[in-house]
Amino acid sequence: MKGLTYLLDDEDGYYNDVKEFTANFLLEMNKRDWNELSNFISFDNQEKLDRNYYYLEVLMIGVFWKVYIHHALAMNEQAGQALVKLNRSKNDLKWKYSVDRLRGVMGTLFLRREKELELEFTKENFRKLLDYLLATGEFDEEVKRFETWHSFFHSKSKDEVAEFLFKTYELALNFEKNSKKVLGKYTRYVERFMEENEGEYRWKENIFFCLRQRIEYHLNMLGAEIMNCTFRKAFLQSETKQVFLPVCMRYKSIHECMAKKSEYNSLHCQGCSSACKVNEIVHLGKEMDFEVTVIPHESSLQKSMEKDFSNVGVIGIACVLQLISGGLKVYRFGLNPQCVLLNYSGCSNHWSKSGIVTNFSRKKLKEIVVGTSQLKELSNI
């Protein structure tokens, strides 16, 4: 399958593997001495976030440091600031084509460079990392969380910051090795995809989304498990539930699909094809009491969440690289997020010019909606 980077070819096997891997990761984190984490949790003061979620953020800092710090140190400051301004217009559909062209050119020219220096684990370099992540246009939600860490570091000594950042980096190195052993069979195509397609994405705005490293896939897999657990109670207590589906799940082409566009640019299935997986999920929603919205673009997601939602649980169905950022965005808007991975990526905007109709685990969706204890009663739905 052209454009394939990851594949959950054994759904039950994957969810068992990632559940066990996550449990072991959290067990090891609880054994470690994170002197500053309790202080940061008090500083952050987020009632809905538990300690396990903060372990995820610690790992995220280490992974992004490992993957991007040499690029961040090489970035021209003025070019980075210009890209940040451009990125603010990326969801304006009126100017999207022109903005994306310019973002692709500037990103390729200024953000792909590396500076091989002896690493200094300082809050100044952490600031440079955040600026770089913002310039790529792919990590806005993560940076919003990291800004709180940056503020927290101002109250710490140089040695305390250096010790903490170094420990996150060491954590990322161990995570890369351990996650590959357990989750690597599901991401076995990533390196090949990067080698074969690097030239294809050069000068395009999605180069930083599509050419992610394997460790970032594993980070999002772990993140999905942790965030689902963190927000689980609030989700189950939600008065209403929404499932957000990606447009790549449609059976028909954009010209043939009869879905109606809402005022928020999201789509609502009209049941024009019995073979369509979106139509299937809509029928499942009627039986399990959730609504279904198709999200064609990131701007549609934001506009959909800006509606007058109160006490709403949202299940996002998405490709693996969007799981953490999507969950953080839903949480930032005051909703209660859960997610299910697509079994593979296939949208024509990023992965395959012709597009691949995507799919996901119905069993996992049902577990999230009602809980595993009630799942047997739904086995015939």
N, C-alpha and C positions, 0 to 999 in steps of 0.2 A: 504494500500500500504506500504509494508515493506521498511524501510529506510526513511520514510517521516518525515521531520522536519517542513516545511512550505508548504502551499497550497493556491494558488490564485484560489479558486474554483468559485469565482465570479469575472471575470476579470474587468468588468466595475465598479463593486462595489469597488474593490481594488483601481483602479486608481483614482476614485473619492475621496475615503477616504484619500489616501496618498497625493493627491493634496491639499485637504482642511487642512489636518494636517500640511503639510509643510508651507502653507500660514499662519496658526496660529502660528507656531513656529517662523517664521521670523518676524511676527508682534510683538510677545513678545520680541524677541531679540532686535528689534529696540527701544523698550521702556526701555531696561536696560542700565545701565551706564557702558560701557566697556572702561574705561579710556585709557587702553594701546593698544586697537585694532587699532586705527588710526595710532599710532606710529609704530606698527608692520607692517601694510599694506605699509607704506612708506619705512620701513626697508626692506621688502621683495621685493618690486618693480617688481611685476608680472602684466604686463599690461592686460592679459586676465582674471585675477581673480577679481571678483567683491566682494563687501562687504558681500553679502549673502553666497558666498563660504567660506569666512573667518569665518563667524558664524558657519559653519559646522566644520571647523577645531577646533574652540574653544570647540565645543561639543565633537569632537573626543578625544581631550586631556582629557576631563573629564571622558568620558566613559572608555577609556583605563586605566586611573588612577584608577577608581572604580573597574574594573574587574581584573587588573593585578598587581597592585602595591605591594600587599602582597607577590605574587610570585616573583616579581622582587627583593624585599628586602631579600628574602630567597635564591636567586640564588648564587651558587658558581661562583666567577668571572672567574676562570680558565676554568671551564666547559662551561660557557657561551661563552668565547672567542673561545674555541675549536668547539662549535656548529656553531658559525658564520663562521668559516673557512670551516666547512663541508657544510654549506648551499650554499657557493659559487660554490660548485660542484654539486648541486642537479639537475641542468639541463643538465649535461654532460651525455648523454644517455649511453656512454660506461661504466661508473661507477655507474650509477643511482641505481641499485639494492643494491649494497654493501653500498653505501652512505646512502640510505634511511633506511636500516637495522640499521646502526650505529646511525643515527639521531633519530630513534624511541626509541632505548634503552637509549641513553643519555638524550633525551628529557624527557622521562618518569621518569628517575632516578633523574634528576637535576632541571627540570623546573615545576614539579607539586607540589613541596613543597610550604608551606605558612609560613610566619612569622607574627604573630599577634602582631604588635607593635602600639603604638600611632603614628598616621601618622604625619609626618613633611612635610609640603608643601615647599620643597626647590628645587633649581635647581640641587643639587646633587642627590636627589631622583628622579627627573625627568630624569637625565642622566641614573640612574639605570633602570628606566622604559624603556627607549629607548634601552638600551643594552639587556634587557630581550626580548623585542619585536623582535629585530634582531635575537636573539638566537633561537626563535621559527621557524624562516624561513617563516613566514606567513605575515609579515607586512613591507616588505622592502620599498614599495612605501610610506606608511604612515610615516615611520621613516625618509625618505629623506625630507619630508615636516617638520617634527618635529625638525630635526636638525637645521633648520633656527630659529625656536622658541628658541631652546637651546642657540644658538648664541645671539639672542636678549636678553635673560634673563641675559646675562653677563653684559649688560649695565644698568641693573636695580638693585635696592637695594634688600636686603633680604626680607624686609617687602613687597615691591611691588610684588616680585615673589610669596611670600606666599599668598598674597591677591588674585592675579590672579588665581593661581592654585586652591585655595579653592573655588573660584567662579565657576570654570569649574566643579569641583566635585559636588557642589550643583546643578549646571545645569544638570549634568548627573543623579542625583537622581530624579529630577523633570521630566526629559525626560523619565526615566524608567517607572514612574508611569503613565504619560500622554500617552505615546506611546502604552502602554499595553491596555489602554482603547479603543483606536481607531484601532490599527494595530494588537492587540493581537489575534483576531479571525483568522488571517492568519498564525500565528506562534504557534498555540495551541498545536502542537505536540513536540515542542522542548525539554521541560523538560522530557517528557516520553522517547524520543529518547536517551537523555543523560543518564538517569537512566538505561535503558535497554541495552545500548551498550558501556558503559564506559569500561568494561572488554574487549570487542572486539577490542577497539582501543589502549589498553595498549601495549606498546612496539612498536607501529607503528608510522611512521613519520607524519601521517596526524591527529594525536590525537588533535593537536592544531587548525586544520581547522574544524574538524567535531564536536568537543565538545564545540563549541562556545555558549555563553549565549544568551538568548532571546533578551536582549537589543542590542546586536551586529547585529542581524537581522534587528531590527527596525532602528538602526543607518544607515545601508546600504540602507534601503528603503528610508529614508529621504535623504540620500546622493545622491542617484540616481536622485531624483527629483531636488535637488539643482544644481547638476553638469550638468544635462541636460539643465537647464535654463542658467547657467553660460556660457556654450559653444555653446548655440543654434545659435546665430548670426553667429559665425565663421563657424559652421557646414553647415548652409544653404548657405553660400558663397563659400563653397568648390567646386572645379572644378569637382571632382569625389567623389563617395561614395562607401564605402566598408561595407559589413555586415559580421561580424565574428560569425560563428555558432559553438557551442560546438559539439564534436563528439558524445555525448549522444543523439543527435537528429536523428541519422541514424536509418533507419528501419531494415537494414540487419546487421548481425554480422561483426566483423572486417575481418573475413575470406571470407565472401560473398560479401561485398561491393566492387564495382568496381572503386571507386574514385581513381584518380591519385595523387600520392605524388609529391609535388613540390620540388625544390632544398632547400626550407626553411622548409621542413618536414610538411608543411600544406597540406590539401587535397582539391581537386577540383572535385565536383560531375560530374559523367558521365551519370546520368539519368537512372540507371539500374533498378529502381523500381518506379512505379507510386504511390505506397503507402508511399514512403519515404518523410518525411517532409522537408528534405534538398532539395530534388528535387523540391518540391513545392515552396520553397523560391527562388531557382534558377530561376524558370519560372517567379515568381513575380518580381525578379530583372530585367529580360529582359524587362518587361512591364514598370517598374518604374525607370529604368536606374541606377541600382546599381549592383556591383559585389559581389559574395558570396565566402567566403573562410571558410573551416572547420578547426578548430584548435584542434588537438588531445592532445596537451600538452602545458604547459606554455612556454617551450623553443621554440615551433613553433610560438607562438604569438610574442615573442621577435624577432625572426629571420624575421618574416613577416614584422614587423614594421621597421626593419633595411634596408629594400629595399629603393630605391630612391623615396620616396613619397614626393610630394610637393603639398600643398593645398588639402589634402585629408580628407574627413570626414569619421569617423569610427563609426559604430553602433555595439556595442558588445552585444551579447545575452548570458547571463550568469546567474548562480544561484546567489542568493541574497548576499552571503558572499563574492563574488568576485567583486562586483560592484564598490566600492570606489577605491580599489587597482588597478583594471583594468583601470578605468577611469584616474587615476593619471599616470599610466604607459603610456597610449596612449598620454596624454597631455605632458608628459616628452619627448616623441619622436617627438614632434612638430606637432602632428596631432590634429584633432578636434573631441573630443569624444562625443558620445551619447550612451545610453544603454536601453535595455529592459530586464526585469526579466524573467527568466524561471518560468513557473507556479509552478514548483516543481523541486527538485533535483533528479537525477537518475543515475549518472555515476557509473560504476562498480568499479572505482578506489577508490571511497569514500563512497558511500551511499548504494549500493545494489550489492551483488556479481554477480548476474545474469544480472544486468543493467536494467534500466527502460527507455523506449523511452520518451524523454521529449518534452515539447511543450511550446509555448508562444503566446502572444496576437498579431495577425496579424494587428488588428486595431491600436494598439499602434505603431507598426512598421511603418505603413503607415502615421500616424500622424507625426512621427519624420522625415520621408523622405521628406514629402511635406508640412507639416503644417496642422492644423485642418481646416483652411478656404477652402482648396482644397479637403478635405477628401470625401465630398459627391460625387464629380465627380468620385471618385475611388471606390465607394461602390460595383460595380459589378466586380471588378478585383479579 
